[in-house]
Amino acid sequence: MKRLIVLFLVASSFAACTTQPDKIADSSDTASTPDQEVNDQIVKTMCFHKLAGTANQDTTSIKLIVKGDQVSGDFGHYPKEKDRRVGKITAINDGKLIKGVWVYMQEGISDTLQIEFKLVGEKLVQKNYTVDAKTGREVFSEASVFNIEFDKVSCKD
């Protein structure tokens, strides 16, 4: 828990000092990003994409940069004709799950959400949220399961 709080504080500080991207890699204009070796560790970059909605008009894109057990990256949700959420991920990969914090902007306001992902073959699967009736915030609950699937795509440079 302490590690998650520290990650949250670091991510919040990082988000306050950077500008948010307008859009993350789109599968229609991506190019392959090879793994790189930095400080004797392999840095792996992976990108994922999901289309949803009645006519596949809502887009969610994720770019993960994995270095050892540290994960960072970009996460953007772009629903058609609704308010988008775009921000940065700071997380830890324990070999089974990627857990961390997503610091994002929505309607000009910075906010955070816990995130949990797991890699399953060529897919990234996200744990879903429920809404806390008291606070109105999205949270993980006992009913939360890994059921939001993203397809792997090549990354844009």
C-alpha positions as CSV (number, residue, x, y, z in Angstrom):
1,M,0.0,0.0,0.0
2,K,2.9,2.4,0.8
3,R,4.4,1.7,-2.6
4,L,1.1,2.6,-4.3
5,I,0.9,5.9,-2.3
6,V,4.4,6.8,-3.3
7,L,3.6,6.0,-6.9
8,F,0.6,8.2,-6.7
9,L,2.6,11.1,-5.3
10,V,5.3,10.7,-7.9
11,A,2.7,10.5,-10.7
12,S,0.9,13.5,-9.4
13,S,4.1,15.5,-9.3
14,F,5.0,14.4,-12.8
15,A,1.6,15.2,-14.2
16,A,1.7,18.7,-12.7
17,C,4.9,19.5,-14.5
18,T,4.1,18.1,-17.9
19,T,1.6,18.9,-20.6
20,Q,-0.9,16.2,-21.5
21,P,-0.9,14.8,-25.1
22,D,-3.8,15.5,-27.3
23,K,-4.0,11.9,-28.6
24,I,-2.1,8.7,-28.1
25,A,-1.1,6.4,-31.0
26,D,-3.9,5.5,-33.3
27,S,-3.8,2.1,-34.9
28,S,-4.2,3.6,-38.4
29,D,-1.0,5.6,-38.2
30,T,1.4,3.5,-36.1
31,A,4.9,2.2,-36.7
32,S,6.8,-0.5,-34.9
33,T,8.9,0.5,-31.9
34,P,11.7,-1.9,-31.2
35,D,12.7,-2.8,-27.6
36,Q,15.8,-0.9,-26.4
37,E,18.4,-1.7,-23.8
38,V,19.0,1.1,-21.3
39,N,21.3,0.8,-18.3
40,D,21.6,-3.0,-18.8
41,Q,17.8,-3.4,-18.7
42,I,15.5,-4.2,-21.6
43,V,13.0,-1.4,-22.1
44,K,9.9,-2.9,-23.8
45,T,7.3,-0.6,-25.4
46,M,3.8,-2.0,-26.1
47,C,0.8,-0.3,-27.5
48,F,-2.9,-1.4,-27.2
49,H,-6.1,-0.1,-28.7
50,K,-9.8,-0.7,-28.2
51,L,-12.8,0.5,-30.2
52,A,-16.2,0.4,-28.4
53,G,-19.7,1.9,-28.6
54,T,-22.7,1.3,-30.8
55,A,-20.7,2.0,-34.0
56,N,-17.1,1.5,-32.7
57,Q,-16.8,5.3,-32.4
58,D,-15.2,5.3,-28.9
59,T,-11.5,4.8,-28.8
60,T,-9.1,3.9,-25.9
61,S,-5.4,3.8,-26.5
62,I,-2.6,2.6,-24.1
63,K,1.1,2.8,-24.5
64,L,3.1,1.0,-21.8
65,I,6.9,1.3,-21.3
66,V,8.2,-1.5,-19.2
67,K,11.7,-1.4,-17.6
68,G,12.2,-4.2,-15.1
69,D,9.3,-4.0,-12.7
70,Q,8.6,-0.3,-13.5
71,V,5.8,0.6,-15.9
72,S,5.0,4.1,-17.3
73,G,3.1,5.2,-20.3
74,D,0.2,7.0,-21.8
75,F,-3.5,6.2,-21.4
76,G,-6.3,8.0,-23.3
77,H,-10.0,7.4,-23.5
78,Y,-11.8,9.3,-26.4
79,P,-15.5,8.7,-26.4
80,K,-17.4,10.2,-29.3
81,E,-19.1,13.5,-28.4
82,K,-18.2,13.1,-24.7
83,D,-15.3,14.3,-22.5
84,R,-12.1,12.6,-23.0
85,R,-9.6,11.4,-20.4
86,V,-5.9,11.7,-21.3
87,G,-3.0,11.1,-19.0
88,K,0.0,9.2,-17.7
89,I,0.4,5.8,-16.1
90,T,2.9,5.1,-13.3
91,A,2.8,1.4,-12.2
92,I,4.6,-1.7,-10.9
93,N,4.7,-5.0,-12.8
94,D,4.9,-7.9,-10.4
95,G,5.1,-10.5,-13.2
96,K,1.4,-11.2,-13.1
97,L,-0.3,-7.9,-12.7
98,I,0.4,-4.3,-13.6
99,K,-0.9,-2.1,-10.7
100,G,-0.6,1.7,-10.4
101,V,-2.1,5.1,-10.9
102,W,-3.5,6.9,-13.9
103,V,-3.2,10.7,-13.6
104,Y,-5.4,12.2,-16.2
105,M,-7.1,15.4,-17.4
106,Q,-10.8,15.6,-18.0
107,E,-12.6,18.9,-18.8
108,G,-9.5,20.8,-17.7
109,I,-9.4,19.1,-14.2
110,S,-6.7,16.7,-13.1
111,D,-7.8,13.5,-11.4
112,T,-6.5,10.0,-10.7
113,L,-7.7,6.4,-10.8
114,Q,-6.1,3.2,-9.7
115,I,-5.4,0.9,-12.6
116,E,-4.9,-2.8,-12.8
117,F,-4.0,-4.7,-16.0
118,K,-2.7,-8.1,-17.0
119,L,-1.2,-9.3,-20.2
120,V,-3.0,-12.3,-21.7
121,G,-1.3,-13.4,-24.9
122,E,-1.4,-10.5,-27.4
123,K,-4.1,-8.7,-25.3
124,L,-4.0,-6.3,-22.4
125,V,-6.9,-6.8,-20.0
126,Q,-8.1,-4.1,-17.6
127,K,-9.9,-4.6,-14.3
128,N,-13.3,-2.8,-14.5
129,Y,-14.6,-0.3,-12.0
130,T,-17.8,0.2,-10.0
131,V,-19.1,3.5,-8.9
132,D,-19.0,4.2,-5.1
133,A,-22.5,5.4,-4.3
134,K,-21.3,7.7,-1.5
135,T,-18.5,9.5,-3.4
136,G,-19.6,9.0,-7.0
137,R,-16.0,7.9,-7.8
138,E,-14.9,4.9,-9.8
139,V,-13.3,2.3,-7.6
140,F,-12.4,-1.3,-7.6
141,S,-14.7,-3.5,-5.6
142,E,-15.2,-7.2,-4.9
143,A,-17.3,-7.3,-8.1
144,S,-14.5,-5.9,-10.2
145,V,-13.1,-8.4,-12.7
146,F,-10.6,-8.3,-15.6
147,N,-12.9,-8.0,-18.6
148,I,-11.9,-4.9,-20.6
149,E,-9.8,-6.2,-23.5
150,F,-7.4,-4.2,-25.6
151,D,-5.8,-5.5,-28.8
152,K,-2.0,-5.1,-29.3
153,V,-1.0,-2.7,-32.1
154,S,2.3,-1.4,-33.3
155,C,3.5,1.8,-31.6
156,K,3.8,5.2,-33.1
157,D,7.2,6.8,-32.6
